Amino acid sequence: MKRAATALVRDVPEARAAAAAALRSAAGKLGRSPVAALVFATPHYRRGASAILDELKSAGCTNVAGGCAAGVLTDEGEAEDGRALALMAFAEDGIRAFHEPGADRLRGALDGSPLGVIFPDPAEVDLAELLNGFDSGGEFEPLVGGALSGGSEKAGHFQFAGDRVEKGGVGGAAIESEKLVYGVAHGCRPIGHPLVITRAHGHLVLGLAGKPPLEMLKDTLQDHARNGGPGGPVMAGIAMDSSKSPLNRGDFIVRNLIAMKSEEGEVLAVGTPVRTGQTLVFQLMEKSSAILDMKEMVAGVKNDLGGMPAFGLYFNCRGRGKNLYGEKDHDVLAIRAGLGDFPLIGFFGNAEFAPVGKRNWLHNYTGVLVAAR
């Protein structure tokens, strides 16, 4: 069992001092100096990223993976606002950091590891193409992780990759462990009936069930309101398996939905390419569904793992957290309530990655949990 310890440092202005404080705390819990680390830091530490890495290397961390995130978290809590640094320190080897420009050499970087964790820079990497390229490159290998956040198109997102700081491309870590279990928690629930996309072009839905898509959206929302359903942002849920019936919560890839005018008239734009024949179900993003999904996901991970994790990773969407629940630390507290008090690290990202079945998927508005023994 791999030994790990975490630290969450908030509001320390200087990057090296923040890293040193995190190291002192984590090393104290480990009872020794760490040999590897995962570290996520808010964009406030951009200019000090090299200093953070130098401090970790000086402490004996030969493998450091991680990067920039708008918000970070550990088992101590979630830091969605302000300056913060999250560290997970490992007492034993088994974490191999890497950085690659894209999917072409990603399989080689993982080298058959049980788990590949990725932190791509969304300012420079097409996330959908990254997963498609990886999955088409050979037999199924699970990828989990999150897209870095908090940077800009000009500044990008800094990444920690072994003994250097990188920008752009795909950073990550190949992780060895005796047993690894992952789960996905969505924050939406289906409303209305499944609708077949009858006309599509690129990201545009031009026809739903043979009718104008905006008309179908309005009808669905009116029926939902008449039945006393709660309000909330409406998304598009594309069924991962259109042949499945019935379709339930968790059977969809959820994407942003925008009503717009085009040469074809009033259509719906979806945040992923769509095609004729796919099944679409409108989704409502709301608190009660997200709470239920978290409980079910954590219970499933606990059952599959068969004991308390040695450590865990949690990648949460920036659209969740306080924006969704109206309170802080919700998901970390839900994970601890279901799995116990164990070292956990993660961040709030621009997208999440996790397998469903034997395929790696790009997720939005989800939380992805990885538990290791």
C-alpha positions in Angstrom: 0.0 0.0 0.0 1.5 3.3 -1.1 1.8 5.8 1.8 0.7 9.4 1.1 0.0 12.6 2.9 -1.6 15.9 1.9 -1.4 19.6 2.8 -3.5 22.6 1.7 -1.9 26.0 2.1 -3.9 29.1 1.6 -3.1 32.8 1.3 0.7 32.5 1.5 2.0 35.3 -0.9 5.4 33.8 -1.9 5.5 30.6 -3.9 8.5 29.0 -2.3 7.2 29.7 1.2 3.9 28.1 0.3 5.6 25.0 -1.1 7.9 24.8 2.0 4.9 25.1 4.4 3.0 22.3 2.5 6.1 20.1 2.6 6.6 20.5 6.3 3.0 19.6 6.9 2.9 16.6 4.6 6.3 15.3 5.7 5.2 15.5 9.3 2.3 13.2 8.6 4.5 10.8 6.6 7.2 10.7 9.2 9.8 11.1 6.5 10.8 13.1 3.5 8.7 12.4 0.4 10.2 11.0 -2.8 7.4 12.0 -5.2 4.5 14.5 -5.2 1.4 15.8 -6.9 0.9 19.5 -6.6 -1.8 21.9 -7.9 -1.5 25.6 -7.5 -3.7 28.6 -8.3 -2.6 31.0 -11.1 -1.3 33.4 -8.4 1.8 31.3 -8.3 2.5 31.4 -12.1 5.7 33.4 -11.7 6.8 31.2 -8.8 6.1 27.8 -10.4 9.9 27.1 -10.8 10.5 28.0 -7.2 7.7 25.6 -6.1 9.4 22.8 -8.1 12.8 23.7 -6.8 11.6 23.5 -3.2 10.0 20.0 -3.9 13.2 18.8 -5.6 15.3 20.0 -2.7 13.2 18.0 -0.3 14.0 14.8 -2.3 10.9 14.6 -4.7 12.4 13.2 -7.9 9.0 13.0 -9.6 6.6 15.9 -9.4 3.4 16.1 -11.5 0.6 18.7 -11.5 -0.1 22.2 -12.6 -2.2 25.3 -12.6 -5.9 25.3 -11.4 -8.4 28.0 -10.6 -9.3 26.1 -7.5 -7.6 23.3 -5.6 -8.6 20.8 -3.0 -7.4 18.1 -0.5 -9.1 16.1 2.2 -8.8 19.3 4.3 -11.2 21.2 2.1 -11.8 23.0 -1.2 -10.1 26.3 -2.0 -12.2 27.7 -4.8 -11.2 31.4 -4.4 -7.9 33.1 -3.7 -4.3 31.9 -3.5 -3.8 28.3 -2.6 -1.5 25.3 -3.1 -2.5 21.6 -2.7 0.2 19.0 -2.2 0.2 15.2 -2.0 3.5 13.7 -0.9 4.4 10.0 -1.4 6.8 8.0 0.8 7.5 5.5 -1.9 8.2 5.5 -5.6 5.5 4.6 -8.1 4.6 8.0 -9.5 6.1 8.8 -12.9 5.5 12.3 -14.2 5.5 13.0 -17.9 4.8 15.8 -20.4 3.8 15.1 -24.1 2.7 17.5 -26.9 -0.4 15.4 -27.6 -1.9 11.9 -28.0 0.8 10.5 -30.3 3.3 9.6 -27.6 0.9 9.4 -24.6 0.7 5.6 -24.6 4.5 5.4 -24.6 4.6 7.8 -21.6 2.2 5.6 -19.7 4.1 2.4 -20.6 1.4 0.0 -19.5 0.8 1.7 -16.1 -2.4 0.6 -14.4 -3.6 4.2 -14.4 -2.8 7.3 -16.5 -3.7 10.6 -15.0 -3.6 13.6 -17.4 -3.7 17.4 -16.9 -3.8 18.9 -20.4 -3.6 22.6 -21.2 -7.0 23.4 -22.7 -5.6 26.6 -24.2 -3.4 24.6 -26.5 -4.9 21.1 -26.7 -8.1 20.0 -28.4 -9.5 17.8 -25.6 -11.9 15.7 -27.7 -9.2 15.0 -30.3 -6.8 14.1 -27.6 -9.1 11.3 -26.2 -10.1 10.1 -29.7 -6.4 9.9 -30.7 -5.5 8.0 -27.6 -8.3 5.5 -27.8 -7.7 4.8 -31.5 -4.0 4.1 -30.8 -4.4 0.7 -29.4 -6.2 -1.5 -26.8 -8.3 0.3 -24.2 -6.3 1.9 -21.4 -8.1 4.0 -18.8 -7.4 7.7 -18.6 -8.6 10.0 -15.8 -7.9 13.6 -14.9 -8.9 17.1 -15.5 -8.1 20.0 -17.9 -6.1 22.7 -16.2 -7.9 26.0 -15.4 -7.3 29.5 -14.4 -4.9 30.4 -17.2 -5.5 32.4 -20.3 -4.9 32.0 -24.0 -1.9 34.3 -23.7 -0.4 33.0 -20.5 -1.5 29.4 -20.8 -1.3 27.0 -17.8 2.0 26.0 -16.1 2.6 22.3 -15.5 4.9 20.4 -13.3 6.6 17.5 -15.2 9.2 15.6 -13.3 12.1 18.0 -12.9 10.9 20.9 -15.0 8.0 23.3 -15.5 6.2 23.1 -18.9 3.5 24.9 -20.7 1.0 23.5 -23.3 0.6 19.9 -24.2 -0.4 17.2 -21.8 1.2 16.8 -18.4 0.3 13.9 -16.1 1.5 10.9 -14.1 1.6 7.2 -14.5 0.6 5.7 -11.2 1.3 2.3 -9.8 -1.0 0.8 -7.2 -2.3 -2.6 -6.1 -5.9 -1.7 -6.8 -7.5 1.4 -8.5 -11.2 2.2 -8.7 -12.8 5.3 -10.3 -16.2 6.8 -10.4 -18.1 9.6 -12.1 -20.7 11.9 -10.5 -22.9 14.0 -12.7 -24.8 17.1 -11.6 -27.8 16.8 -14.0 -31.0 14.9 -14.4 -32.9 14.1 -17.5 -36.2 16.1 -18.2 -38.6 15.2 -21.0 -38.4 12.3 -23.3 -35.6 10.8 -25.4 -35.4 12.6 -28.8 -33.7 11.3 -31.9 -31.5 13.8 -33.7 -32.9 13.7 -37.2 -30.8 16.4 -38.8 -27.3 17.6 -37.7 -24.3 19.4 -38.9 -21.1 19.7 -36.8 -22.2 21.1 -33.4 -25.7 22.1 -34.7 -28.9 20.1 -34.0 -31.1 21.0 -37.0 -33.9 18.5 -36.3 -35.2 16.6 -33.3 -37.7 13.9 -33.8 -38.4 15.4 -37.2 -39.3 18.8 -35.7 -37.5 22.1 -35.1 -35.2 21.6 -32.2 -36.0 24.9 -30.4 -39.7 23.9 -30.5 -38.9 20.6 -28.8 -36.9 22.4 -26.2 -39.7 24.9 -25.4 -42.3 22.1 -25.2 -40.0 20.1 -22.8 -39.5 23.1 -20.5 -43.2 24.0 -20.5 -44.1 20.4 -19.6 -41.5 20.4 -16.9 -42.8 23.7 -15.4 -46.4 22.5 -15.5 -45.4 19.5 -13.5 -43.8 21.7 -10.8 -40.2 20.8 -11.7 -37.4 23.0 -10.3 -35.5 25.5 -12.5 -31.9 25.5 -13.4 -29.5 25.7 -16.3 -30.5 23.4 -19.2 -27.9 21.2 -20.9 -27.9 18.7 -23.7 -27.4 15.0 -22.7 -26.2 12.8 -25.6 -26.8 9.2 -24.8 -23.6 7.2 -24.8 -25.5 4.1 -25.9 -28.6 5.1 -28.0 -29.8 1.5 -28.0 -30.2 1.4 -24.2 -33.7 1.7 -22.8 -34.7 3.1 -20.5 -32.0 5.9 -20.3 -31.3 7.0 -16.7 -29.2 9.6 -15.0 -25.5 8.9 -15.7 -26.2 7.4 -19.2 -25.3 10.7 -20.9 -22.4 12.9 -21.9 -23.6 16.3 -20.8 -22.7 19.4 -22.8 -23.5 23.1 -23.0 -26.6 24.0 -25.0 -27.2 27.3 -26.8 -30.2 28.4 -28.8 -29.2 30.3 -31.9 -30.3 31.5 -35.3 -28.6 30.2 -38.5 -29.3 29.9 -42.2 -31.3 26.9 -41.2 -33.5 28.9 -38.9 -33.6 28.6 -35.1 -31.4 25.7 -34.1 -29.5 24.3 -31.0 -25.8 24.4 -30.7 -24.2 21.7 -28.6 -20.8 21.7 -27.0 -19.7 18.6 -28.9 -20.1 17.4 -32.5 -23.5 15.6 -33.0 -24.7 13.3 -35.7 -28.0 12.0 -37.1 -29.4 9.0 -35.2 -28.0 10.0 -31.8 -30.4 10.3 -28.9 -30.6 13.6 -27.0 -32.4 14.2 -23.7 -32.5 17.7 -22.2 -30.8 17.8 -18.8 -31.4 20.1 -15.8 -28.3 21.0 -13.7 -29.5 21.2 -10.1 -28.4 20.6 -6.6 -30.5 17.7 -5.5 -29.4 15.5 -8.4 -25.8 16.4 -7.8 -26.1 15.4 -4.2 -27.7 12.1 -5.0 -25.1 11.3 -7.7 -22.2 12.0 -5.3 -23.7 9.6 -2.7 -24.2 6.9 -5.3 -20.8 7.3 -6.8 -19.0 7.3 -3.5 -20.9 4.2 -2.4 -20.1 2.4 -5.6 -16.4 3.2 -5.3 -16.4 2.0 -1.7 -18.1 -1.3 -2.7 -15.6 -1.9 -5.6 -12.5 -1.0 -3.6 -13.4 -3.2 -0.6 -11.7 -1.0 2.0 -10.4 2.5 2.9 -8.3 4.0 0.1 -4.5 4.6 0.7 -5.0 7.8 -1.3 -7.4 9.4 -3.8 -7.7 11.9 -6.6 -10.7 14.1 -7.3 -11.2 16.2 -10.4 -14.2 18.6 -10.1 -15.8 20.9 -12.6 -15.5 24.6 -12.1 -19.2 24.8 -12.6 -19.8 22.7 -9.4 -18.6 23.6 -6.0 -20.2 26.6 -4.4 -21.8 27.6 -7.7 -23.9 24.4 -7.6 -24.4 23.6 -3.9 -24.4 27.1 -2.4 -21.9 25.9 0.2 -18.2 25.1 0.3 -16.5 21.8 0.7 -19.5 19.7 -0.3 -17.9 17.1 -2.4 -14.8 16.6 -0.2 -17.1 16.2 2.8 -19.3 13.7 0.8 -16.2 11.7 -0.1 -14.9 11.6 3.4 -18.4 10.7 4.8 -18.6 7.7 2.5 -14.9 6.5 2.4 -13.3 7.7 5.6 -10.5 10.1 6.4 -7.7 9.4 3.8 -5.3 11.5 1.7 -7.1 13.2 -1.2 -6.0 15.8 -3.7 -7.5 17.4 -6.8 -8.6 20.6 -8.5 -11.4 22.5 -10.2 -10.9 22.1 -13.9 -12.2 23.1 -17.3 -13.2 19.5 -18.1 -12.9 16.0 -16.6 -11.7 12.7 -18.0 -12.9 9.2 -17.0 -13.8 5.9 -18.7 -17.3 4.7 -19.1 -17.3 1.1 -20.2 -14.3 0.5 -22.4 -14.0 4.0 -23.7 -12.4 7.2 -22.3 -14.8 10.1 -22.3 -14.5 13.9 -22.0 -17.0 15.0 -19.3 -18.4 18.4 -18.2 -20.2 19.4 -15.0 -19.0 16.2 -13.3 -16.7 15.0 -10.5 -14.3 12.2 -11.2 -13.0 10.3 -8.2 -10.0 7.8 -8.2 -9.4 5.7 -5.1 -6.2 3.6 -4.7 -5.1 0.9 -2.3 
